[in-house]
Amino acid sequence: DPRWHQAALRFVRFGFSHILDGVDHLLFLACLVIPIRRLRPLVLVVTSFTVAHSVTLIASAFDMAPAALWFPPLVETLIAASIVYMGIENIVGVPHLEWRWVMAFGFGLVHGFGFSFALRETLQFAGSHLVTSLLAFNVGVEVGQLVVLALSIPALALLFRYGVNERMGTILLSALVAHTAWHWATERGGQLALFSMPT
């Protein structure tokens, strides 16, 4: 039974490493970064995403999510579909970038369930500090996302300045991300189709 600060430190580290290991979440972040590339509006978008996935992560930890076998493949399929959607939106053009935090919040609710699947076996190390551990995990995820943003923004700026035209680069990168996520969506959708859905 760890002390609260031991549990918090463990789960901050776990959240940080999980976001760096989660390729689908990194691709979703890439779709957010590519058309904006300014730190202040991106912090708002990413924080909105974090708040949203915190809600569903905590709800899932307190057994407020469906326990059926079809639910995990449904969430994983929706996560892949969210990346496809964001990639396509980047390709056709985002009409109102200042409202992208709303989209990030909506998709963050779905991604939160995905985080909860990774946390299921790890929460045993929280001891009696479940809420503290969940909040610490979210802090770790947020720090990891901000690190990814801090590295991605200058890298994209250099690419668009010296490598390829900004509009063409946005289309190419977003198409690559959407193509990858489309394969995930069809593969995960096939797994989802194996389960009988509730009436």
N, C-alpha and C positions, 0 to 999 in steps of 0.2 A: 504494500500500500504506500505509494510515493507521497511525499509532501506536495502541496499545491504548486510550488515553484519548480519542483522536479518534473511534475507532469506537464506544466506549461512549457518548460524548455524542451522537453522531448517532442511535444506536439508542434511547437514552432518549427523545429528542425524537420519533422515529418512533413508538415505542410509545404515548407520550402523545397525539400527534395522531391515531393510528389508533383508539384507544378513543373519542375524541370524535367521530370521523367515522363510526364503525361503529354505525349505527342499531339493528341487531339486537342487538348487545351492550349498548347503552344500554337497550333495552327489557327485556332479561334482567335487568340491574341494577335497573331500576324494579320489576320483579316481586319482586325480593329485598327492596327497600326498603319497599314499600308496607305490608306487615303488621308489620314490625319497628320501624323508625324509631328505634332506639337505637344509638348509635355503636359501643359496645363489642361487642355481639353481631354487628353488621353487619360490623365489621372482621374478625371470625373467619370469617364466611361468605364475604366477598369474598376474604380471603387463601386460604381453602380452594379457591375457584374459580381463583385465580391459580396456586397450586401445581399444580393439576390440569392447567390448560392449558399450564403450563410443561413438564410431562412429555411431553405429546403434541407440543408445538411442537418441543422438542429432538429427540424421536424422529423427527419428520418431517424436520427439517433434516439428520439423519444417514441419510436414505433408509430409514427403518424403517416407512414408511407405504406403502400400496398406490399404485402409479404408474398404475393403470388410469384410463381416462377417466371411468368412472362414479363414482369416489370423491369428487371435489369436489362434484358435485350431491347425492350421498348425504349428505355432511357438512352442506351448506347446508340440505338438507331437515330433517335432525335438529336443527340449530340452531333453525330456525323452530318445529319441533315442541316443543322444550324450552321455548320462550317460551309457546307455547299451553298446555302442561301447567302451568307455573308460574302463569299467569294464572287457569286454571281452579281450581287449588289455592287461590289467594287468594280466589276467589269462594265456594267451598264451605266454606272455613275450613281453616286449617292446624292439625292436631291437636297437633303437637309442634314448635314453632318452634325449640327448642333443638337439634334434630337437623337443621335445614335446611342446615347446613354439609355434611352428607353428600350431600344432593341437589345442592348447588352443586358439590361435588367431582366427582360423576358427570357432570354436564352440562359441567363445565369441561374434562374430557377431550375431549369432542366439539368444544367451542369452540376448543381449542388447535389442532386441525387446520385450522379456519377461519382462525386467525391465520397459520398456516404458509403458506397460499395467498397471503396478502398479502405475506409476507416473501420469497417465492421470488426475485423479481427484484431485491430490495433487498439480499440477502445478498452480492451481488458487492462492495458497498461495505464489507464487513467485513474485507476483506483476509485476513490470516492469523489473525485474532482471532474465529473463528466462535463459540466458546463464550462469550467475553466479550460479543460483540454480542447473542447470544440472551438472556443474562442481563440485559443492559442494556435490551433491548426489553421484557422482562417487568417490570423495575423501572418503566419508563415507563408500561406498562399499569396497574400497580398504583397509581402516583401519580395517573394519570388517573381511575381508578375511585374513589379516595379523594376526589378533588376533586368528582366527580359526587355522591358520597354527602354530602359536606359542604354542597353546595348543595341537594340533594333533601330532606334531612331537615327543615330549617327551612321549606322551601317547602310540604311536605306538612303539617307541623304547623300552619302558618297556614291552609292550605286547609281542614283538618278542624276547625279552631277557629272560623273565621269564614265559611267558604263552604258546607260541606256536612257532614252527619253522617258520622262516621268510618267506620261500617260501610257506609253507602250509597256514600260516596266510594271506599272500597276496591273495592267491587263494580263501580262505574262505570269507574274507571281500569283495573282488571284486565280487564274485559270489552273495553274499547277496545284494550288492548295485545294480548289474545288474538285479537281479531278481525283486527287488522292482521297478526299473525303467522300466522294461519290462511290468509290470502290468500297470504302468502309460501310457506307449506308446500305449498299446492296448486299454485302456480306452479312451485316448484322440484321438486316431485314429478313434475310433468309433464315437466320437462326430464330428470329421472332415468329416467323410463319410456322415453325414446328410446334408452337404452343397453341392450345385452344384458348381464344380470348373469351372473357366473361360476356354474358349476354347483357 
